[in-house]
Every structure is written in structure tokens, then in C-alpha cells.
Amino acid sequence: MTAGLTRRRLLATLSALGLGALLSPASQARTAKAGIVVVGGGFGGATAARLLARLLPAARITLVEASPHYVACPFSNLVLAGLREMEAQTFAYSALSGEGITVARARATDVDTVARTVALDSGATLSYDRLILSPGIDLHWGALEGYDLAAAERMPHAWKAGPQTLLLREQLRAMPEGGVVLISVTAAPFRCPPGPYERASLIAGYLRQHKPRAKLIVLDSNEAFSKQGLFQAAWRQHYGDMIEWRSASNFGRVIRADARAMELHTDFDTERGDVINVVPPQRAGAIAARAGAANASGWCPIDATSFESALVPGVHVIGDATIAAPMPKSAFSANQQAKVCAIQVARLLAGMAPEPTTLANTCYSYTTQDTAISVSGVYNNADGVFSNVPGAGGVSPSGATPAFRQREGRQAADWFRAITREAFL
């Protein structure tokens, strides 16, 4: 077992949710013929599949994922800044196959929730007793006027780690000294709420070292952002006036992109950039809508206790695709939700009712190459609704010493190693 899912920790989790009976021979016999399909091999899907394989070793568990590797978004901003290589972000699925999970290298194209089947682009059809969707996000092309797949080749989003990350990195390297970098941030909700501001920090760090006369402007469709005070204090301390942030009410809301002219148009102004990073509108991965699990917002309402879809019985949704506020759309949240969802699915298949529990989230954000800040939350999911636990969670202290910020940077690295081991290694 991985370090994060040791037998001691697993048994403690089972005990907390009254699941010890699932390890008994009688319970295993009841679930032996169960078929569970997990769609999406990110932090949510991979974690859910692995835990289910340990909870229900006789069940048929299939992970559907089109890519042979997963490229992690957390820490990809370090790749942009030249502080990390893409290889360190890339993980295979061989460990899952070694645990008896069938990894179907295909894309899920449709779900028949009556017949309880998943159609794959390979032509195969998978049947399920319970389906877990962890499809992440899709970029909502066209929701921002002028921003489509072609425009992203000149104005990278880099909000799905991979080739777009490397494209944006190369554009930054090629930018002339004294150039202007624009970052456009869509209105919430979107994946990784602190992500654009960590990105601004690390890009500014690169510019300070290699192109010190450059300017970075964040055009924001929001009035405030996660860890705002801590980010802005770090910007003043480390980058002076290199970073300028404009809120929606300060003409920061981008309404149109012009990739040919390399311009972003706000409500009252036009900004031209040498490098433009657009964080565009997002929605749940397409298979969620095909399954009928997404509502008009583009996201998936769920029962917070079981993670079962509020729209489609027998289908559970975890991770970025969910409507799970106040839990943010983060890798930590996806990992936590995956564990709870896997346990609740095991309970349901064993004829047991879902049990409420407590979940947590911590988001680390680098402000320089070796210092970080964090925000944490703790959540109840009783009565099928998420709520903050009063007095729990919080943010890094303001005015902390450099040593404290460096320690949080090391904690961020430790967290990344732990979560990737738990999901993929």
C-alpha cells in the first residue's frame, strides 16, 4: 500500500464510518459481483478506484481514462517559471493495474443511466452497478468572445497542464525585455481559485530575474480572490510595482479576446500584451452532461453525504465537476471527496446507508520559488449539504517570517509527494 493509504489508516477510516463490516467474508460475498466504473483518472478518479479496490477486492472495478499518463495541474505554475520540469508532473497508471483495477484506455462518450452502461470510443460498453464520474473541467470555448481553440494557440490558457503549459513557458522565455504579460481571470467558479494569483507570483519571479523591466497585469472578472491580502503583501515585498491587479469594478473584466492583435478588451478599455494567458470560463467535463448529471450552470449538483448525483440515481460525481461549495475545486478536495465517495459506494453496495463525515481542504500557493502561503477549510456533509465547520480552517498568518513562509513551501512539496503517491504510485 502507499504511504497515504496504509492498512492502519484505512481501518481507522472504515471504523469512523462504521464500515468495518465490509471487510467480513459475508459482506465481501454480497459485493463480489458488483461492477463499479470510474470515469476520469485524475486525483479524484484514481484515488477512488484504488480505495475501492482495497475495500471491495472481489468487485469489478474499471477506471476509464483516455490518456496513458496523468499530468498534474498542482505545481505546474513552477514549470511555467522554469523551476520544475514537466516530467515531474507526469504519472502513469501501472500501479492501479497492479492492484487489480482494469484501466480502460478509452474515452467515455455516453452513459445510459437506465441500462447502467457506459459507452467508450473504442466501441466497448461497460455495465455498472455504481458509476463514479471524476471528469474534471472542460474549457467553455466561446463563452468569452473571441476565445476558442485556435486563439489558445496564441493566448495559452495552460489551465490543463501539458502542452499548453510548455507553450506559455516558451512564450515567456521569448518575450522581449520590457514586455507586458496579461493574465485574464474568468469569473468564479473555476478550477483552483488561488491558481491565477500563484501564477502571477511565479511568472513575476521569472521576469524579475530575466526581464526586470517587464510588467504583469492581472485583469480579473472578480472583486476579490483567495488569500488576497497575503498575495498582495508578497507582491509588494518581492516584486515592487511589477504586478498590477485590476478588479472587475476597476475595468478588469475581460469581455473579448483578439488573438490576432494580441489584445484583451474590458468593459471600457483595451490592453495589448506581448504574452497573454487567458484563464477562460469552465464547466464540468463533457461526460457529466452526457450522463445528465450537469445542470444549467454546467456543473454537477450532488448529495454531499454520498456524492450521488442530485439528478441521476446510481451516478456519483467528485472533484472539480461538482457543485460542492464551500469546498473549492482543488486537487486536495478531489482526493478527499474520492475517499469519502468510495466508502459510501461500498456502503451502498453492501446494503448500508451513507453516513455523514467531515472533510478538509488545504491549498498551498507559492509566492516565490521557495516560499508559500496556504488556506485551509473543514467541512461537514450532514443532511446532504456541505457546510463550514465553525472555527476550523484559516489562512497563513500575515507578517510571518521568511523562515515560516519557506516552511510552508516545504510543506507544499511534501503534500504534492503524498497526494501523487496516494493516487498514482
SVG drawing of the C-alpha trace seen along z (x, -y; Angstrom):
<svg xmlns="http://www.w3.org/2000/svg" viewBox="-34 -53 52 68">
<polyline fill="none" stroke="black" stroke-width="0.4" points="0.0,0.0 1.0,-3.6 2.1,-5.8 -1.2,-7.6 -3.4,-4.5 -1.7,-2.3 -3.8,0.5 -3.8,-1.3 -5.2,-4.5 -7.7,-2.6 -9.0,-0.7 -9.3,-3.9 -11.3,-5.4 -13.6,-2.4 -14.2,-2.4 -15.1,-6.1 -17.8,-5.4 -19.0,-2.1 -17.5,-0.2 -15.6,2.5 -18.3,5.0 -17.3,4.6 -14.1,6.5 -16.0,9.5 -16.4,12.6 -20.2,12.3 -20.0,8.7 -17.4,9.4 -19.7,12.2 -22.5,9.7 -20.4,7.2 -18.3,9.8 -20.4,9.4 -20.6,5.6 -19.3,3.6 -18.0,0.2 -16.9,-2.1 -14.8,-5.2 -14.6,-7.8 -11.6,-10.1 -8.1,-9.3 -7.1,-12.4 -6.6,-12.9 -10.3,-12.1 -10.8,-9.1 -7.5,-7.4 -7.9,-7.7 -11.5,-6.4 -10.6,-3.4 -7.6,-2.5 -9.6,-2.7 -12.5,-0.7 -10.1,2.0 -9.0,2.3 -12.4,2.1 -14.0,4.5 -11.2,6.7 -13.7,9.1 -15.6,6.4 -15.0,5.5 -13.5,2.0 -12.8,0.3 -11.1,-3.1 -11.8,-4.7 -9.1,-7.2 -8.1,-8.1 -4.6,-9.2 -1.7,-6.8 -0.4,-9.4 -1.8,-12.0 -0.3,-15.4 -0.9,-17.2 -2.0,-20.8 -0.8,-21.5 2.9,-22.6 2.5,-23.3 3.0,-27.0 6.5,-26.1 7.0,-24.6 6.0,-28.0 8.6,-29.7 11.4,-27.3 11.6,-25.9 10.4,-22.4 10.3,-20.0 7.1,-18.5 8.4,-15.0 7.9,-15.6 4.2,-16.4 3.6,-13.2 2.3,-9.9 1.4,-6.6 -1.4,-4.2 0.7,-1.0 0.3,-0.9 -3.5,-0.8 -3.4,2.1 -1.1,3.9 -3.9,3.7 -6.5,5.5 -8.1,2.4 -8.9,2.6 -7.6,-0.5 -9.6,-1.1 -7.5,-3.3 -10.5,-5.0 -12.8,-8.0 -16.2,-7.6 -18.7,-9.0 -22.1,-8.3 -23.9,-7.0 -27.2,-5.1 -28.4,-5.6 -31.4,-3.3 -29.4,-0.4 -26.5,-1.4 -23.9,-1.3 -21.0,-3.5 -20.1,-3.6 -16.5,-4.1 -15.0,-5.5 -13.2,-2.1 -16.7,-0.6 -16.8,1.2 -19.7,0.9 -19.2,1.2 -22.0,2.1 -22.1,0.8 -23.9,1.1 -22.4,-2.2 -20.7,-4.8 -18.3,-7.5 -17.7,-10.4 -14.5,-12.4 -14.3,-14.2 -12.6,-17.4 -13.3,-20.5 -13.8,-21.4 -13.0,-24.8 -16.1,-26.6 -14.9,-27.7 -16.8,-30.7 -18.1,-31.8 -15.5,-34.5 -16.0,-36.2 -13.1,-35.6 -11.5,-32.9 -11.6,-29.4 -9.3,-26.5 -7.4,-28.4 -7.0,-31.5 -5.5,-29.4 -2.5,-28.7 -1.6,-32.4 -3.1,-33.1 -2.5,-29.9 -4.8,-29.0 -2.4,-26.4 -5.3,-25.5 -5.0,-21.9 -1.4,-21.0 0.6,-19.7 1.4,-21.2 -0.3,-24.5 1.9,-24.8 5.0,-24.4 3.7,-26.8 3.2,-29.5 6.6,-28.9 8.2,-29.3 6.3,-32.5 7.6,-33.9 11.1,-33.0 10.8,-34.5 9.2,-37.8 11.4,-40.9 12.7,-42.7 10.3,-45.4 7.4,-43.4 3.9,-43.1 2.3,-39.9 -1.5,-39.9 -3.4,-37.4 -7.2,-37.3 -9.1,-35.6 -12.7,-34.4 -15.5,-34.9 -15.8,-32.2 -16.3,-29.3 -13.2,-27.8 -10.6,-25.2 -8.1,-26.1 -9.3,-29.5 -5.8,-30.7 -4.2,-29.4 -4.1,-32.6 -2.5,-34.6 0.1,-31.9 0.8,-32.0 1.2,-35.8 3.6,-35.4 5.8,-32.8 5.8,-34.5 6.8,-37.7 9.7,-35.8 10.9,-34.7 10.5,-38.2 12.4,-39.8 15.4,-37.5 15.4,-37.5 13.4,-40.5 13.3,-43.0 11.8,-45.9 8.7,-43.8 5.2,-44.4 2.5,-41.9 -1.2,-43.0 -3.9,-40.7 -7.3,-41.5 -9.8,-40.0 -13.6,-39.4 -13.8,-39.0 -13.9,-41.7 -11.7,-39.7 -9.7,-36.4 -8.5,-33.7 -5.6,-34.7 -5.7,-38.2 -4.1,-40.0 -1.3,-37.5 -0.7,-37.5 -0.6,-41.3 1.7,-41.7 4.1,-39.2 3.8,-41.0 4.8,-44.3 7.6,-42.7 9.2,-40.6 8.1,-42.3 7.5,-46.0 5.2,-47.5 5.8,-44.8 2.4,-43.2 -0.8,-45.3 -4.1,-43.7 -7.4,-45.2 -10.7,-44.0 -13.9,-43.8 -15.1,-47.2 -11.7,-48.7 -12.1,-47.7 -10.6,-44.3 -13.4,-42.2 -12.4,-40.9 -15.3,-40.7 -13.5,-39.9 -10.2,-38.5 -8.5,-39.3 -5.7,-36.7 -4.6,-38.2 -4.0,-41.6 -2.9,-40.2 -5.4,-42.3 -7.9,-41.9 -10.9,-44.1 -12.5,-45.1 -15.8,-46.9 -14.0,-50.3 -10.5,-49.7 -8.2,-47.6 -4.9,-46.1 -2.3,-44.8 0.2,-42.2 3.4,-40.5 2.3,-37.4 -1.4,-36.8 -2.6,-34.0 -6.4,-33.6 -8.0,-31.6 -11.3,-31.1 -14.8,-30.1 -15.1,-26.5 -17.7,-23.8 -17.8,-20.1 -16.2,-17.6 -18.5,-16.8 -19.3,-13.3 -21.1,-14.7 -23.6,-16.5 -23.9,-13.3 -24.9,-11.4 -27.4,-14.0 -25.5,-14.9 -24.8,-18.6 -27.4,-21.3 -27.9,-24.6 -24.8,-26.0 -22.6,-23.4 -21.7,-21.9 -23.0,-18.9 -25.3,-19.1 -24.7,-16.3 -25.8,-14.9 -22.9,-15.9 -23.1,-12.9 -22.9,-10.2 -21.7,-12.2 -24.6,-10.7 -25.9,-13.0 -28.9,-15.1 -30.1,-14.5 -29.3,-10.8 -29.5,-7.9 -26.6,-5.4 -24.2,-8.0 -21.7,-9.7 -19.7,-12.8 -16.5,-14.0 -13.8,-16.6 -13.8,-19.8 -17.0,-18.9 -19.2,-19.1 -21.2,-21.9 -19.6,-21.5 -19.3,-25.0 -17.9,-25.9 -15.3,-23.2 -13.2,-24.7 -12.3,-23.0 -8.9,-21.7 -6.8,-18.5 -6.9,-18.2 -10.8,-18.4 -10.9,-15.9 -8.7,-13.5 -10.8,-13.9 -14.1,-13.5 -12.8,-10.4 -12.1,-8.7 -15.5,-9.5 -17.3,-8.7 -15.6,-5.3 -16.5,-4.4 -20.1,-5.5 -20.4,-3.5 -19.0,-0.4 -21.7,-1.0 -24.5,-1.3 -23.4,1.9 -23.3,3.7 -26.9,2.5 -25.8,-0.1 -26.9,-3.8 -24.4,-6.6 -23.0,-8.1 -22.1,-11.8 -18.5,-12.7 -16.0,-15.6 -13.8,-16.6 -10.9,-19.1 -9.0,-21.0 -5.7,-22.8 -4.5,-24.9 -0.8,-25.9 0.3,-28.7 3.9,-29.6 4.7,-33.3 8.4,-32.9 10.3,-29.8 10.7,-28.6 8.0,-30.4 4.3,-29.6 1.1,-30.6 -1.9,-28.4 -5.7,-28.4 -7.5,-25.6 -11.1,-24.6 -13.0,-21.9 -16.5,-20.9 -19.5,-18.9 -21.6,-16.9 -24.6,-16.1 -28.1,-16.2 -26.6,-16.1 -25.3,-19.6 -21.7,-21.0 -21.1,-23.5 -18.1,-25.1 -17.1,-23.8 -17.2,-27.0 -13.8,-28.0 -11.9,-25.5 -9.5,-26.3 -8.0,-29.6 -5.1,-31.2 -1.4,-31.6 -0.6,-34.4 0.1,-37.9 3.6,-39.2 5.1,-35.8 8.9,-35.4 10.7,-34.3 11.5,-31.0 7.8,-30.4 7.0,-31.0 9.8,-28.7 8.5,-26.0 5.1,-26.3 6.9,-25.9 8.4,-22.7 5.1,-21.5 3.6,-22.2 6.2,-19.9 5.6,-17.2 1.8,-17.5 2.4,-17.0 4.6,-14.0 2.0,-12.5 -1.1,-13.0 0.6,-11.7 1.8,-8.6 -1.7,-8.0 -3.3,-8.4 -0.7,-7.0 2.4,-5.4"/>
</svg>
